[in-house]
Amino acid sequence: MAANGNAPAASSGTNKFFEDFGVWKDAPVLTGSTKFEPLPNVKNIMITGGAGFIACWLVRHLTLTYPNAYNIVSFDKLDYCASLNNTRVLNDKRNFTFYHGDITNPSEVMDCLQRHNIDTIFHFAAQSHVDLSFGNSYAFTHTNVYGTHVLLESAKKVGIKKFIHISTDEVYGEVRDDADDLLETSILAPTNPYAASKAAAEMLVHSYQKSFKLPVIIVRSNNVYGPHQYPEKIIPKFSLLLHRRQPVVLHGDGTPTRRYLFAGDAADAFDTILHKGQMDQIYNVGSYDEISNLTLCSKLLTYLDIPHSTQEELHKWVKHTIDRPFNDHRYAVDGTKLRQLGWEQKTSFSDGMAITVDWYKRFGEAWWGDITKVLTPFPTVTGTDVIASEEPVEDINEAMVVDSDDKMTLGKKRKIDGTGAQQAVQA
C-alpha cells in the first residue's frame, strides 16, 4: 500500500490492487518537464483518479517537482483500470499520500478533504472508455455526473480554493474535415454516452461556479497516450497484441482520426494551468498530431518490425469489424489559449510512440497482472473484473481496397475469435 494511505477495503475484489510484485522497481520514473514558482495559497492537492493513467502522471510530476511546496493526495477507488504500480515509486516521499476512496461516497470524500486539509482539487476520476459506455451507460452517469456532484458539494462545504475539472474534447462532438478547430466557446454537442456524461458534469461545475462562487477551471484535452495507460485503449492494447503476434480488430474502415498528446506534455499542461490558469476559465489542450486509426496500426507494425507492405500482409494483422453505434470521424480543438500561458507540445508523435511501445514491450505484460481478457476484441467489465468477450466478431477485411486517403471498399465478411482464427461467411 502507498505511504501514509488509509487502510484498504477488506473485500477480495480490491485486495488484488495492493499486491506488490515489484515490476514497478525496474520501470523509469516518468513525469512532465515544467517547473514553476510554487503558489503561496496552494499547499495540499487532492488528485482524484490518481492511480489511473493521466492522473498518475500529474501525481508523480507534482510530488517530485515540488517536494517542499505541495503535499499530494492521490484519491482513487482502484477500479479495474487502476494500478498502485503507477505511484509506488512515491511511497517513500513525505509529501505523498494515497487515499483509498470513491468519489461517489460523500463521507469518504469529506474525510479526505478534512483529514488532509485540502485546498486544491484536480478532478480526473471518471469512467472513460467509450466502447463500455454503449453497453453500461448507467455506470458512466453514476461516476462521471453523480461523482462530480459529490465532489463539488464537498468542495463547497470545505471552501476549496481551486477546483480544476478535467473534461474531454469529446464534449464538442464530431468536427468536419473542413471545419475550423474548435475554441473553448464552441457549443457542446456530445454524440455518445461517455461524452454526454462529461458534458453533464461540466454543467454541474459551471453551476457551482455561478451559484456558489466556487473557483473552478475546466480543461478539455485531446486523446492522451503513453506509458501507464491501461490496455483497453487503442495504442497500448494494439501494441501488446502485436507484440504477442496476434491480430488487432478495428471498428469500421479505420478512417476516423484522433489527435494524440503524449502524457508528459499533458502533465505539463495541467501544471501550467495550476500555476498560470485563470479561475472560471476553460482551456483546450490541443495536439497537432492527427492520425487515422488505420495509419496508427501501420505505425505500430513498423515499430514492432512486422512486415505489412502488401494488402495481404496488412490484413493478416489488422481486422475490421462492424462499427460502433456511432463513431465520431474526428475531434479538433484550438489550444491557442493554453499556449498563450506558455505551454507547448514538446514530444513529437514519433518520439512519444517509440517511448510508449518500448515501455509496453518491457512492462505491459506484468503491470496490471494478467491482461489476456482485456486484450480480447470487445471485453466487458463487472465491478473490478474484466470479462473476456466470447462472441466472435465479424471481420469485414476481405476484398478491402485502401487508397492514399485510407478509404476502403468492403467485400466478403469473415468471423474471427479472440485468437484471430477465421471462418468465412457470406456478406
Disulfide bonds with the S-S distance in Angstrom:
none
